[in-house]
Amino acid sequence: MCPAAPQASVDITSDDPVVVRGLCKQYAGRNVVDHVDLDVRAGEVFGFLGPNGAGKSTTIDILTGRRARTSGDISVLGASPADDDRAWRARIGVVPQTTATFVEMTVREVVTLFAAMYPRPLPVDEVIDMVGLTSKAKARTEDLSGGQQRRLDVAIGVIGDPELIFLDEPTTGLDPVARREAWDLVRYFGERGTTTVLTTHYLDEVEELAHRAAIIVAGKIVEVGTIAELSGRGRTPTTVSFIVPEALDAEPLPSGLDGLTREDRQVTVSTYEPSEVTYRLLSWAREHGVRELPGLRVLQPSLEDVYLNLVHQQDVAAPVDVA
Ligand SMILES: Nc1ncnc2c1ncn2[C@@H]1O[C@H](COP(=O)(O)OP(=O)(O)OP(=O)(O)O)[C@@H](O)[C@H]1O
């Protein structure tokens, strides 16, 4: 259950650009964002991953002042987004999930219009070039393809040279080349010291761009850490496998190895202690005069394995809290 009202004051002392404590959002008594805690550090690209309907956009919309929260404390660049201060807003760039339409305006006119709203905008043509729309600068926005529209959204989001950028699925609908260009843009702003919060369904995008990530499922943060930490965490086992050499075919496999399966001569051990398991397998082989185990592989879980495992665990767990 979420508390009924927002906290009266923002009780956050951290200097991090984004600090979220106990954030809740309810629709019709259902918690779609459920006691979320987040810390995004200065200069990092922070990935926000989760399946459809997990609560990513709702959280981003609350952090950017586009939606009201039900309860919880939030500090974004030291202020509460609900205050909607103009100077504060100029320090933030937002690329929302829904594409805006600007009827009868060209790409350059739209970007120029948004540039005028900021005290220190980037040069309009430079930004149009960065998002790969130079050849479309004079085209009317209604004539752009879906992917080109998305690039325009990104241009609008970054034209103010923000300290903090929220990108809500910025590469959805982009072709592979445009996707790589969008990644370059995220890296470009990262090198300028900009903090970026990036929601996405694409795990490769998070692995490629993000320093840290949070995984949200059914409104709850189920994991947060560096990509290496998330990929290596203890929830998803490592697989150790090898092929039993002919010399050992008739020998019993070492006893007491949990998660061991054998199919013909292929042996697989699913384990949280891959070093120990590998040591025991090699010791067993040596005891029988074999110095090499053919096809020996230690396969660490990928971020995708961890993600799918977490989403699956949540699917089989109890439904979300209903008020
Ligand atoms: N205005 C609204 N009224 C009622 N329910 C809403 C409203 N907006 C969002 N929701 C619900 O809140 C939940 C979270 O939605 P949200 O858009 O934040 O998810 P998401 O993680 O961004 O999903 P996606 O990846 O599909 O964009 C969903 O169940 C959605 O149906």
The ligand as a MOL file (V3000), in Angstrom:
LIG
                    3D

  0  0  0     0  0            999 V3000
M  V30 BEGIN CTAB
M  V30 COUNTS 31 33 0 0 0
M  V30 BEGIN ATOM
M  V30 1 N -3.1580 7.3250 -16.9780 0
M  V30 2 C -3.1940 6.0630 -16.5680 0
M  V30 3 N -4.2960 5.5350 -15.9990 0
M  V30 4 C -4.3250 4.2650 -15.5530 0
M  V30 5 N -3.2860 3.3990 -15.6670 0
M  V30 6 C -2.1620 3.8660 -16.2300 0
M  V30 7 C -2.0520 5.2120 -16.7220 0
M  V30 8 N -0.8140 5.3710 -17.2140 0
M  V30 9 C -0.1720 4.1950 -17.0520 0
M  V30 10 N -0.9760 3.2830 -16.4720 0
M  V30 11 C -0.6370 1.8950 -16.1140 0
M  V30 12 O 0.5200 1.9400 -15.3250 0
M  V30 13 C 1.3440 0.8000 -15.5970 0
M  V30 14 C 2.7530 1.2750 -15.8930 0
M  V30 15 O 2.7580 1.9370 -17.1580 0
M  V30 16 P 4.0650 2.5890 -17.7730 0
M  V30 17 O 3.6610 3.2750 -19.0340 0
M  V30 18 O 4.7510 3.3800 -16.7380 0
M  V30 19 O 4.9330 1.2960 -18.0890 0
M  V30 20 P 6.2880 1.1570 -18.9130 0
M  V30 21 O 7.2050 0.3580 -18.0830 0
M  V30 22 O 6.7450 2.4870 -19.3670 0
M  V30 23 O 5.8000 0.2790 -20.1550 0
M  V30 24 P 6.2350 0.2800 -21.7010 0
M  V30 25 O 7.5680 -0.3790 -21.7310 0
M  V30 26 O 5.1790 -0.5380 -22.3350 0
M  V30 27 O 6.2760 1.6880 -22.1600 0
M  V30 28 C 0.6890 0.0450 -16.7310 0
M  V30 29 O -0.0440 -1.0270 -16.1710 0
M  V30 30 C -0.2460 1.0630 -17.3380 0
M  V30 31 O -1.3660 0.4370 -17.9000 0
M  V30 END ATOM
M  V30 BEGIN BOND
M  V30 1 1 1 2
M  V30 2 1 2 3
M  V30 3 2 2 7
M  V30 4 2 3 4
M  V30 5 1 4 5
M  V30 6 2 5 6
M  V30 7 1 6 7
M  V30 8 1 6 10
M  V30 9 1 7 8
M  V30 10 2 8 9
M  V30 11 1 9 10
M  V30 12 1 10 11
M  V30 13 1 11 12
M  V30 14 1 11 30
M  V30 15 1 12 13
M  V30 16 1 13 14
M  V30 17 1 13 28
M  V30 18 1 14 15
M  V30 19 1 15 16
M  V30 20 2 16 17
M  V30 21 1 16 18
M  V30 22 1 16 19
M  V30 23 1 19 20
M  V30 24 2 20 21
M  V30 25 1 20 22
M  V30 26 1 20 23
M  V30 27 1 23 24
M  V30 28 2 24 25
M  V30 29 1 24 26
M  V30 30 1 24 27
M  V30 31 1 28 29
M  V30 32 1 28 30
M  V30 33 1 30 31
M  V30 END BOND
M  V30 END CTAB
M  END
